[in-house]
Amino acid sequence: MEDFEKFELEVGRWFMRAVAFIGLFLGIMFTFWAHGAPSKPIDADMEVKVPGLVCPSCAIGIKRNLKRQVNVKYIAFDIAKELVLIDFVEIEGFIHYLKNDKIIKLVKDAGYEVSSIKRLDNNKPNRYNKP
């Protein structure tokens, strides 16, 4: 009987290790799925430079704060360039932007600073980008 209890205890340990490993694996996969690059290019209306935005988990708080805003349609991140790309709701050809002060406050509430905000609505190609 004592051998059976040891065997049962050992099987329980292996089972818990397997469950923990599967949970860890699924958590990592979900993180990459949830915060990976968008499947299609985003037509961003605004580009916000956030120094210190170096990993997908850094972006969670910023995304959460911005997604609560009614006029934000989609958010993407370029971690390599430390950029937050925001696509706003457009009604009848008019883009409903958030004010710069509001964006700075939302990013600051997530624990980061904003170094620059750039609107991308009226970008005309410069002399180096002409076809």
Secondary structure, 3 states (H helix, E strand, C coil): CHHHHHHHHHHHHHHHHHHHHHHHHHHHHHHHHHHCCCCCCCCCCEEEECCCCCCHHHHHHHHHHHHCCCCEEEEEEECCCCEEEEEECEECCEECCCCHHHHHHHHHHCCCCCCEEEECCCCCCCCCCCC
